[in-house]
Amino acid sequence: MGTTPAPRIDVRRSDGRSETRLTWLRGRHSFWVGGQPYDPGNTHHGLLVVHNEDTIRPGTGFDTHPHRDMEIVTWVLEGALVHQDSAGNSGVIYPGLAQRMSAGTGILHSERNDSRRLGRERHTNPVHLIQMWVVPDETGVTPGYEQLEVGNDLLPGGLVTVASGMARHHGDAAIRIRNRHAALHAARLVPGRPVQLPEAAYLHLFVTRGSVELEGTGTLNSGDAVRFTASGGQRISVSAPAEVLVWEMHADLAI
């Protein structure tokens, strides 16, 4: 793990992200995920190495493909995503339900907007989701899967821990990830209830919907992100309902 650099607040606007456009997929990428030109300055922040916003057309999706030694967290904004993997796990991920897949020694999985695969009524709308990858503490572990319904916890508008490997979250109703330095929080903000960001060596704030006001920075709109280094404690507020995802990380990935 690398050392913590000097304090910094780096605003990344939505239209600055790279994109993948296919007949069935629109993917927007916060970090470089391959292709040209190579962007060596945008491969990760803290322990977060992938942060993709995907929109998948009905009846399509990512067919079976492999992963290894990665903690993968999926958060659906609209629609429903069907997950199936080689460990025998299957299910439908929808708004308010968080999913974690630990790839470990290796796992095959598919992610499709196609509920007929599970004998359910076919989805007729696109699915809109955020998928995030963090590196694990230890490689070569047994693959795992977990999902958790957190929708009701988000209703009051506060910051809710969705997934964590940090010791201080042990016993909380949060998905466990295999990195003791990282946690994912979510908030469905409401007017009149500001939320204070945690303090950490690295934070990644992403606006999934609506607009928010970040103390000391200004307005952030849907798709905007802020990368904090050796910072935190700022308040975010809204004049209309909005949603944010916040990664709290206390270590960096040495690349």
C-alpha positions as CSV (number, residue, x, y, z in Angstrom):
1,M,0.0,0.0,0.0
2,G,1.3,3.5,-0.8
3,T,1.7,6.4,1.5
4,T,-0.9,9.1,1.8
5,P,-0.1,12.2,-0.3
6,A,-0.9,15.8,0.4
7,P,-4.6,16.9,0.9
8,R,-6.5,17.3,-2.4
9,I,-10.0,17.6,-3.7
10,D,-10.4,16.6,-7.3
11,V,-13.7,17.2,-9.0
12,R,-14.5,15.0,-12.0
13,R,-17.5,16.0,-14.1
14,S,-19.8,13.5,-15.7
15,D,-18.9,14.5,-19.3
16,G,-15.2,13.9,-18.7
17,R,-15.7,10.2,-18.3
18,S,-14.7,7.7,-21.1
19,E,-17.6,5.8,-22.7
20,T,-18.3,2.4,-24.2
21,R,-21.2,2.5,-26.7
22,L,-22.5,-0.8,-28.1
23,T,-26.0,-1.7,-29.5
24,W,-27.0,-3.0,-26.1
25,L,-24.8,-1.1,-23.7
26,R,-23.8,2.4,-22.7
27,G,-21.0,2.3,-20.2
28,R,-19.4,5.3,-18.6
29,H,-16.1,4.8,-16.8
30,S,-14.7,6.9,-14.0
31,F,-11.3,5.1,-14.4
32,W,-9.3,3.9,-17.4
33,V,-10.5,0.4,-18.2
34,G,-8.5,-0.4,-21.3
35,G,-8.2,0.8,-24.8
36,Q,-6.4,3.8,-26.2
37,P,-5.2,6.3,-25.3
38,Y,-3.7,4.8,-22.1
39,D,-4.3,7.1,-19.2
40,P,-1.8,6.2,-16.5
41,G,-3.0,9.0,-14.2
42,N,-6.5,7.6,-14.0
43,T,-6.3,3.9,-13.1
44,H,-7.7,4.1,-9.5
45,H,-8.3,6.2,-6.4
46,G,-7.4,4.7,-3.1
47,L,-8.4,1.0,-3.4
48,L,-11.1,1.6,-6.0
49,V,-10.0,0.4,-9.4
50,V,-13.3,0.3,-11.3
51,H,-16.4,2.6,-11.1
52,N,-18.6,2.0,-14.1
53,E,-22.1,3.4,-14.8
54,D,-23.9,1.0,-17.2
55,T,-27.2,1.1,-19.0
56,I,-28.2,-2.3,-20.5
57,R,-31.0,-2.8,-23.0
58,P,-33.8,-5.4,-22.2
59,G,-32.9,-9.0,-23.2
60,T,-29.2,-8.3,-23.3
61,G,-26.2,-8.0,-21.0
62,F,-22.8,-9.4,-20.1
63,D,-22.6,-13.1,-21.0
64,T,-20.5,-15.5,-18.9
65,H,-17.0,-14.1,-18.2
66,P,-14.3,-14.6,-15.6
67,H,-13.0,-12.6,-12.7
68,R,-10.3,-13.2,-10.1
69,D,-9.1,-11.6,-6.9
70,M,-11.5,-8.7,-6.8
71,E,-14.3,-7.5,-4.6
72,I,-17.2,-6.5,-6.9
73,V,-20.1,-4.4,-5.6
74,T,-23.2,-3.8,-7.7
75,W,-25.8,-1.1,-7.0
76,V,-28.8,-0.8,-9.3
77,L,-30.4,2.6,-9.9
78,E,-33.3,1.6,-12.2
79,G,-34.6,-1.7,-13.5
80,A,-33.4,-5.1,-12.5
81,L,-30.2,-7.1,-13.2
82,V,-30.0,-10.9,-13.3
83,H,-26.9,-12.5,-11.8
84,Q,-25.7,-16.1,-12.3
85,D,-22.3,-17.5,-11.4
86,S,-20.3,-20.7,-11.5
87,A,-20.6,-21.2,-7.7
88,G,-24.4,-21.7,-8.1
89,N,-25.5,-18.3,-7.0
90,S,-28.3,-16.5,-8.9
91,G,-30.7,-13.7,-8.2
92,V,-32.2,-10.4,-9.3
93,I,-30.6,-7.1,-8.1
94,Y,-32.9,-4.1,-8.0
95,P,-32.8,-0.6,-6.5
96,G,-32.2,-0.7,-2.7
97,L,-30.5,-4.2,-2.8
98,A,-26.7,-4.3,-2.7
99,Q,-24.7,-7.2,-4.1
100,R,-21.1,-8.3,-3.5
101,M,-19.2,-10.9,-5.4
102,S,-15.7,-12.0,-4.2
103,A,-13.9,-13.4,-7.2
104,G,-11.1,-14.9,-5.2
105,T,-9.4,-17.9,-6.9
106,G,-11.7,-17.4,-9.9
107,I,-15.4,-17.3,-10.7
108,L,-17.5,-17.1,-13.9
109,H,-20.6,-15.0,-14.0
110,S,-23.1,-13.3,-16.2
111,E,-25.1,-10.1,-15.7
112,R,-28.1,-9.6,-17.9
113,N,-31.3,-7.6,-18.2
114,D,-33.2,-10.8,-18.8
115,S,-35.3,-12.2,-16.0
116,R,-36.6,-15.0,-18.1
117,R,-33.4,-16.8,-17.3
118,L,-34.8,-17.3,-13.8
119,G,-38.3,-18.1,-14.9
120,R,-39.7,-14.7,-14.2
121,E,-41.6,-12.1,-16.3
122,R,-39.3,-10.6,-18.9
123,H,-37.9,-7.1,-18.1
124,T,-39.1,-4.5,-20.6
125,N,-37.0,-1.6,-19.4
126,P,-33.3,-0.8,-19.5
127,V,-31.4,-1.5,-16.3
128,H,-29.2,1.3,-15.0
129,L,-26.5,0.4,-12.5
130,I,-23.2,1.3,-10.9
131,Q,-20.5,-1.4,-10.6
132,M,-17.5,-0.9,-8.4
133,W,-14.4,-3.0,-7.8
134,V,-11.9,-2.8,-4.9
135,V,-8.9,-4.9,-4.4
136,P,-9.0,-7.5,-1.6
137,D,-6.6,-7.7,1.4
138,E,-5.7,-11.3,0.4
139,T,-5.6,-13.0,-2.9
140,G,-6.5,-16.6,-3.7
141,V,-9.5,-16.9,-1.3
142,T,-12.6,-19.0,-1.9
143,P,-15.1,-17.1,-4.1
144,G,-18.2,-15.7,-2.3
145,Y,-21.5,-13.9,-2.9
146,E,-23.7,-11.8,-0.7
147,Q,-26.7,-9.5,-1.2
148,L,-28.6,-7.3,1.2
149,E,-31.8,-5.2,1.1
150,V,-31.0,-1.7,2.4
151,G,-33.7,0.3,0.8
152,N,-35.7,1.1,4.0
153,D,-32.5,2.2,5.8
154,L,-32.0,4.8,3.2
155,L,-35.4,6.5,3.6
156,P,-34.5,8.9,6.5
157,G,-31.8,10.5,4.2
158,G,-28.7,9.8,6.3
159,L,-25.5,8.0,5.3
160,V,-25.9,4.2,5.4
161,T,-23.0,1.7,5.3
162,V,-23.8,-0.6,2.5
163,A,-20.6,-2.7,2.3
164,S,-17.5,-2.8,4.5
165,G,-14.5,-4.8,5.6
166,M,-13.6,-2.3,8.3
167,A,-13.4,-3.5,11.9
168,R,-15.7,-0.8,13.2
169,H,-18.5,-2.0,11.0
170,H,-18.4,-5.6,12.3
171,G,-21.9,-6.5,13.4
172,D,-23.6,-3.8,11.4
173,A,-26.2,-4.7,8.8
174,A,-23.8,-4.3,5.9
175,I,-22.4,-6.6,3.2
176,R,-18.9,-7.8,4.2
177,I,-16.1,-7.1,1.7
178,R,-12.6,-8.6,2.0
179,N,-10.6,-5.4,2.6
180,R,-10.3,-4.1,6.1
181,H,-9.5,-0.6,4.8
182,A,-12.6,0.1,2.7
183,A,-16.3,0.8,3.1
184,L,-19.1,1.9,0.8
185,H,-21.8,4.2,2.1
186,A,-25.0,5.4,0.4
187,A,-27.5,8.2,1.1
188,R,-30.8,9.2,-0.4
189,L,-30.6,12.8,0.6
190,V,-33.6,14.9,1.5
191,P,-33.9,18.7,1.9
192,G,-33.2,19.9,5.4
193,R,-30.9,17.0,6.4
194,P,-27.3,17.6,5.5
195,V,-24.9,14.6,5.6
196,Q,-21.3,14.9,6.7
197,L,-18.7,12.9,4.8
198,P,-16.4,10.7,6.8
199,E,-12.7,11.6,7.1
200,A,-10.3,9.3,5.4
201,A,-7.0,9.0,3.5
202,Y,-9.1,8.5,0.4
203,L,-12.8,9.2,-0.4
204,H,-14.7,8.8,-3.6
205,L,-18.1,10.7,-3.8
206,F,-20.4,9.9,-6.7
207,V,-23.8,11.5,-7.4
208,T,-26.0,8.8,-8.8
209,R,-29.1,11.0,-9.2
210,G,-30.1,14.6,-8.7
211,S,-27.9,17.5,-7.6
212,V,-26.1,18.1,-4.4
213,E,-24.2,21.0,-2.8
214,L,-20.8,20.1,-1.5
215,E,-19.5,22.4,1.2
216,G,-16.5,24.4,-0.1
217,T,-16.9,23.1,-3.6
218,G,-20.4,23.9,-5.0
219,T,-22.9,22.1,-7.1
220,L,-22.5,18.5,-8.2
221,N,-24.9,16.9,-10.7
222,S,-25.8,13.4,-11.6
223,G,-22.7,11.5,-12.8
224,D,-20.2,14.0,-11.2
225,A,-17.6,12.6,-8.8
226,V,-15.1,14.0,-6.3
227,R,-11.9,12.3,-5.3
228,F,-10.7,13.4,-1.8
229,T,-7.2,12.7,-0.5
230,A,-6.4,13.2,3.1
231,S,-9.6,15.1,3.6
232,G,-13.3,14.6,4.5
233,G,-15.7,16.1,7.0
234,Q,-17.5,18.3,4.5
235,R,-21.2,18.5,4.5
236,I,-23.5,17.7,1.5
237,S,-27.0,19.0,1.2
238,V,-29.8,19.2,-1.3
239,S,-32.8,21.3,-2.2
240,A,-34.6,18.3,-3.8
241,P,-34.1,14.5,-3.3
242,A,-30.8,13.1,-4.6
243,E,-28.6,10.0,-4.1
244,V,-24.9,9.6,-3.6
245,L,-22.4,6.7,-3.1
246,V,-19.3,7.3,-1.0
247,W,-16.3,5.0,-0.8
248,E,-14.3,5.5,2.4
249,M,-10.8,4.1,2.1
250,H,-7.8,4.2,4.5
251,A,-5.2,2.8,2.2
252,D,-4.0,3.2,-1.4
253,L,-3.3,0.6,-4.1
254,A,0.4,0.5,-4.9
255,I,0.6,0.4,-8.7
